[in-house]
């Protein structure tokens, strides 16, 4: 017995008629709103930013809701992974991205190169980066002149 099922045109028509309509990204997001950012949540982020586990600090560095002073402290974190998560955070303040463009880690600089919020003066500086990987990521970025 075959496990392949062939639907008839009538069955396919019936499936299309009962199929849910496709939602836009905004419509889907409105059905599942994010919890409110409370003082309690901010206190937890501040506490977690000082955790001894770098993976916990990475989650704070990736947070859209972490306060700027917490992100500034994480920009100086000894762990490369924490700084990389911060560099890829699309809500990181521009000044923090400016501070990470010359990080010792090629990975951090690469994330700065493709972060949509990275300012043009930093992108220009990254064009001269010592790492071919960072320069390649920068060329890959839409809207950046190809060298």
Secondary structure as the mmCIF struct_conf table of DSSP 4:
data_model
#
loop_
_struct_conf.conf_type_id
_struct_conf.id
_struct_conf.beg_label_comp_id
_struct_conf.beg_label_asym_id
_struct_conf.beg_label_seq_id
_struct_conf.end_label_comp_id
_struct_conf.end_label_asym_id
_struct_conf.end_label_seq_id
HELX_RH_AL_P HELX_RH_AL_P1 UNK A 9 UNK A 18
BEND BEND1 UNK A 19 UNK A 19
HELX_LH_PP_P HELX_LH_PP_P1 UNK A 20 UNK A 24
HELX_RH_AL_P HELX_RH_AL_P2 UNK A 25 UNK A 31
BEND BEND2 UNK A 32 UNK A 32
HELX_LH_PP_P HELX_LH_PP_P2 UNK A 33 UNK A 36
HELX_RH_AL_P HELX_RH_AL_P3 UNK A 39 UNK A 48
TURN_TY1_P TURN_TY1_P1 UNK A 49 UNK A 50
BEND BEND3 UNK A 52 UNK A 52
HELX_RH_AL_P HELX_RH_AL_P4 UNK A 54 UNK A 61
TURN_TY1_P TURN_TY1_P2 UNK A 62 UNK A 62
BEND BEND4 UNK A 64 UNK A 66
HELX_RH_AL_P HELX_RH_AL_P5 UNK A 68 UNK A 74
TURN_TY1_P TURN_TY1_P3 UNK A 75 UNK A 76
BEND BEND5 UNK A 78 UNK A 78
HELX_RH_AL_P HELX_RH_AL_P6 UNK A 80 UNK A 88
TURN_TY1_P TURN_TY1_P4 UNK A 90 UNK A 91
BEND BEND6 UNK A 92 UNK A 92
HELX_RH_AL_P HELX_RH_AL_P7 UNK A 94 UNK A 100
TURN_TY1_P TURN_TY1_P5 UNK A 101 UNK A 102
BEND BEND7 UNK A 104 UNK A 104
HELX_RH_AL_P HELX_RH_AL_P8 UNK A 106 UNK A 114
TURN_TY1_P TURN_TY1_P6 UNK A 116 UNK A 117
HELX_RH_AL_P HELX_RH_AL_P9 UNK A 120 UNK A 126
TURN_TY1_P TURN_TY1_P7 UNK A 127 UNK A 128
BEND BEND8 UNK A 130 UNK A 130
HELX_RH_AL_P HELX_RH_AL_P10 UNK A 132 UNK A 140
BEND BEND9 UNK A 141 UNK A 141
TURN_TY1_P TURN_TY1_P8 UNK A 142 UNK A 143
BEND BEND10 UNK A 144 UNK A 144
HELX_LH_PP_P HELX_LH_PP_P3 UNK A 145 UNK A 146
#
